[in-house]
Amino acid sequence: MIQDELKIESIPESAWQESRRSFMKRLAGGIAAGGALVAGYGTSTAASPPQDLDTAVSGTDPGDERYWHAVRNQFLLRDNLALMNAANLCPSPFPVMEAVFKYTRDLDYDASFQNRIKYRQIREDTREKMARLLGAHPDEIALVRNTSEANNAISSGYHLQTGDEVLLSDLNHPSNKSAWEVKSRRYGFKINYVSVPLIPGGEDEIIDAFERAYTPATKVMSFTHVSNTTGLSMPARQLCATARERGVFSLVDGAQSFGALKIDLADMGCDAYSGSAHKWFMGPKEVGVLYVRKDSQDAVWPSIVSAGWRDDVDSARKYEVLGQRDDAALTATGRGVDFHEKIGPDRVEARMRQVATAIKEGLTELPGVTLSTSMDPALSGGVVIFKPGDLDPRKVFAKLYDTYHVAGAGMGPNVRLSPHIYNTLDEADRAVAAVAEILRDGV
Ligand SMILES: Cc1ncc(COP(=O)(O)O)c(C=O)c1O
């Protein structure tokens, strides 16, 4: 068993350097040969410059474009597809994908308790890596299934009753808005909303709006770190400090910041933070992270309790007793942290911002386009939202994909482009040129 464990854990370092061509060759050679996957693989990697992930610059400088081509080659992305939908779902790089294949194979090969016991330790290793990435202690990290579950762990687990109040931003996602509303009807607490300007004049405008909205009955405050609908990035550290000063529990929905921005939760000072591995983190599907600060855990009851529960567990592990899990996905999440650390969270953020800024700058040049996302890095992340003149945004979204192979999203009256590190600056230009043509020619 120990032999097997070692064998499975030993994903070679070369996995980091290999091109998608060699990965696919190996895959087709028997690792887990999915015929459709192999058939769907594009052919033109010849233009990719010969640079690998180890020859990059360091620090926050996004550096050489060739480096980012090498990063892109870590993904099985359709060659002509400019995928700009990170706010919704991201692809995983090969080392993560390979880990999902390998460990799924291992589980299907031998699903005995004896073979699976090793996953306990692997899960702890993943937790430790995740804690390191997020500036937290492993005891503060629960590996859950997605941001929705993490947000609901707080809205279900924090005890509230009639007379209590919760403060939410009107930009909150349904998993952190509708969820509170359902529970307020059940338990009788009241919700107050902070209305956030589309593009605020500065961080102070947001902080002031929150400060004005507190009452002596406020017990919990929660906001979306980076909005999926406007792209606004909130001043998380200051907002959490205003909550802490008042003894109010703070929950930061990090669905659009986890894996995109460099996150240091100790510095942010929130009581809880949520995220999905399958978004900007580029991890396996259906893994999420819930951080609950150590000294705030007594205030949050676990709301799912299943086999494996122990009364003496005094850590965020008490929020992940969720029944049978996908051990392959949890293991691959650790590989996702390796991938981020290999590039560097600073540099991931810098590159993501570089591509998003190129798109925003291009869009502002187009007559008729209204950009809803700030150009100010303090007020924006990787989510770019714009209104395409009088055109139907859903039709623009469809034409972008069908005609120009640019994958974004239709968001109410707007179109959303959310690029990430696997996008090149050429693709940013292509996306802007496509919008220009659509504005000229119609949908
Ligand atoms: C801000 C925000 N919170 C929560 C979620 C829910 O994420 P998931 O579906 O991974 O639970 C999303 C999804 O887009 C989101 O944008």
The ligand as an SDF file (V2000), in Angstrom:
LIG
                    3D

 16 16  0  0  0  0  0  0  0  0999 V2000
  -19.9560   36.4040   -6.1960 C   0  0  0  0  0  0  0  0  0  0  0  0
  -20.3620   34.9680   -6.3390 C   0  0  0  0  0  0  0  0  0  0  0  0
  -20.6600   34.2560   -5.2320 N   0  0  0  0  0  0  0  0  0  0  0  0
  -20.9920   32.9650   -5.3030 C   0  0  0  0  0  0  0  0  0  0  0  0
  -21.0560   32.3090   -6.5090 C   0  0  0  0  0  0  0  0  0  0  0  0
  -21.4460   30.8780   -6.5500 C   0  0  0  0  0  0  0  0  0  0  0  0
  -20.3690   30.0640   -6.9660 O   0  0  0  0  0  0  0  0  0  0  0  0
  -20.5710   28.5040   -7.0600 P   0  0  0  0  0  0  0  0  0  0  0  0
  -21.6320   28.2800   -8.1080 O   0  0  0  0  0  0  0  0  0  0  0  0
  -19.2580   27.9780   -7.4600 O   0  0  0  0  0  0  0  0  0  0  0  0
  -21.0350   28.0520   -5.7420 O   0  0  0  0  0  0  0  0  0  0  0  0
  -20.7820   33.0140   -7.6890 C   0  0  0  0  0  0  0  0  0  0  0  0
  -20.8760   32.3620   -8.9910 C   0  0  0  0  0  0  0  0  0  0  0  0
  -20.7130   32.9340  -10.0400 O   0  0  0  0  0  0  0  0  0  0  0  0
  -20.4170   34.3760   -7.6000 C   0  0  0  0  0  0  0  0  0  0  0  0
  -20.1140   35.1040   -8.6780 O   0  0  0  0  0  0  0  0  0  0  0  0
  1  2  1  0
  2  3  1  0
  2 15  2  0
  3  4  2  0
  4  5  1  0
  5  6  1  0
  5 12  2  0
  6  7  1  0
  7  8  1  0
  8  9  2  0
  8 10  1  0
  8 11  1  0
 12 13  1  0
 12 15  1  0
 13 14  2  0
 15 16  1  0
M  END
$$$$
